[in-house]
Amino acid sequence: MTDIQDATDVFDKDLSSSTFVRAMETTGIRPFYRPMHASADGEALVEGRPVVMAGCNDYLGLSTDPRVTTAAAQALTRYGASCSGARTLNGTLPLHGELERRVADFLGTEAAAVVTTGFQANLAIAALFGKGDIVFSDMANHASLVDGIRLGAARRALYPHSDTGHLDTLLEQATAAEPAAGKVIVTDGMFSMDGDLCRLPDLTALASRHRARLIVDGAHDIGLLGAGGRGVAEHFGLLDRVDLFTGTLSKCFGSTGGFLAGPARVIDYLRYTARSVLFSASMPPAALAAGLAAFDIAEAEPWRRMRVLSLADRLRAGLRELGYDTGNSVTPVVPVLIGDAADCARMWQALLDEGVFTNAVGAPAVPEGRCVIRVTVQATHSDGHLGRILDAFEAAGRRVGLLPALPRQAATR
């Protein structure tokens, strides 16, 4: 019989098993949970110090737009700070219906449902995945998609990032071995760490050939890409080939909250079966109103999309000219490969010392040994901000030893 003294304590966890935590212990640098105050026009106050904000997903620069914040304040005054209940019971306001119609009209779907966060939108899809089904998931998918798939009862089949040839093989094998299985391909539209796009033309062709459904998480691309800002599906001219969209208001739409958009019968099914919808307090009034205002601005001001994409192109070119590897990024998410976790922490601190706030990212968000400095740009960044970001990367890279040291007489940028 096991002695109670030998029992495992579930609280006895070793944080140092994380390479990034070990790097923080080694270097004394803390890139995470740093308090800051956002301000307009691409800058922020970090612990009282003004910096260029190059680590924020507010791509269109709408979170502090006066039209958005005024709408939020008015809803707060009219409806209060919370609905104090789930949507199914007492947590539905007229604003919920307005935003759902807005999302559905924008994406051209029959219906939409809004939920409290984008993470919960992806958890909701678990209700679609039953025993006997198979979900095919890109290995670079966001953690919320991964968790949504895990919560379902379906079998998971993972394919290497954007390797549609491997996916084709997995689908063929599944059809041969389990011909009655329901098949679903799940992917991010724009990948949040690499800044690249899913191969949607290939994915839609595979879905059609293998009679699979296709679910696309447009958290980072809806509002940003395509002629009308409808995301990666519009970018590729395939809006009508995606079976279900998930998304968030916390990137392009300056607010917080998530949504699902697709066929009315599917959306209704999720309203009554998805646990993250049924058992969570509803999206608060201020966030709803902010999101509605941001949708209007994003549609009326396409210059924001054009500006941020142009800035990202120039940033990538400048970083590559300095000698940095920015991977396959084609969006405002620009990862700068560092590799070692300690070097990544030091680089993050050196950039902050130069007046630029970025994101230090390690496993599990990226593979072990592939730590990156994640840089994001906003439509409200100026050309001067872009120059400051590049100057900071040059100075910080030389200080940390990632770039060769300049001769003493060499001029700075």
MOQUI-V854560 format. One record per backbone hydrogen bond with DSSP energy under -1.0 kcal/mol. NH is the residue of the N-H (numbers start at 1). CO is the residue of the C=O. Records with the same first field share a line. If there is no record, write none. Layout:
NH = CO / CO
This chain:
6 = 3
7 = 4
12 = 9
13 = 11
17 = 14
18 = 15
22 = 18
23 = 19
24 = 20
25 = 21
26 = 22
27 = 23
28 = 24
37 = 45
39 = 43
44 = 51
45 = 37
46 = 49
49 = 46
51 = 44
52 = 355
53 = 42
54 = 52 / 357
59 = 57
61 = 58
65 = 62
68 = 65
69 = 65
70 = 66
71 = 67
72 = 68
73 = 69
74 = 70
75 = 71
76 = 72
77 = 73
78 = 74
79 = 75
80 = 76
89 = 86
91 = 86
97 = 93
98 = 94
99 = 95
100 = 96
101 = 97
102 = 98
103 = 99
104 = 100
105 = 101
106 = 102
107 = 103
108 = 104
109 = 104
111 = 262
113 = 260
115 = 258
121 = 117
122 = 118
123 = 119
124 = 120
126 = 123
127 = 124
128 = 125
129 = 126
133 = 130
134 = 182
135 = 155
136 = 184
137 = 157
138 = 186
139 = 159
141 = 138
146 = 142
147 = 143
148 = 144
149 = 145
150 = 146
151 = 147
153 = 129
155 = 133
157 = 135
159 = 137
163 = 160
164 = 162
167 = 163
168 = 164
169 = 165
170 = 166
171 = 167
172 = 168
173 = 169
174 = 170
175 = 171
176 = 172
177 = 173
178 = 174
181 = 178
184 = 134
185 = 213
186 = 136
187 = 215
189 = 217
191 = 196
195 = 191
198 = 189
200 = 198
203 = 199
204 = 200
205 = 201
206 = 202
207 = 203
208 = 204
209 = 205
210 = 206
212 = 207
213 = 183
215 = 185
216 = 244
217 = 187
218 = 246
222 = 218
223 = 229
224 = 221
225 = 221
229 = 226
231 = 225
235 = 231
236 = 232
237 = 234
238 = 233
241 = 238
243 = 214
244 = 214
245 = 261
246 = 216
247 = 259
249 = 257
255 = 249
258 = 115
259 = 247
260 = 113
261 = 245
262 = 111
267 = 263
268 = 264
269 = 265
270 = 266
271 = 267
272 = 268
274 = 270
277 = 274
278 = 274
279 = 275
282 = 85
288 = 284
289 = 285
290 = 286
291 = 287
292 = 288
293 = 289
294 = 290
295 = 291
296 = 292
297 = 293
298 = 294
299 = 295
300 = 296
301 = 297
304 = 301
306 = 302
307 = 303
308 = 304
309 = 305
310 = 306
311 = 307
312 = 308
313 = 309
314 = 310
315 = 311
316 = 312
317 = 313
318 = 314
319 = 315
320 = 316
321 = 317
322 = 318
324 = 319
329 = 326
330 = 195
334 = 375
336 = 373
337 = 325
338 = 371
339 = 371
340 = 338
344 = 340
345 = 341
346 = 342
347 = 343
348 = 344
349 = 345
350 = 346
351 = 347
352 = 348
353 = 349
354 = 350
355 = 352
356 = 351
357 = 52
359 = 374
361 = 372
365 = 362
370 = 367
371 = 339
372 = 361
373 = 336
374 = 359
375 = 334
376 = 54
377 = 332
379 = 59
381 = 378
386 = 382
387 = 383
388 = 384
389 = 385
390 = 386
391 = 387
392 = 388
393 = 389
394 = 390
395 = 391
396 = 392
397 = 393
398 = 394
399 = 395
400 = 396
401 = 397
402 = 397
403 = 397
410 = 407
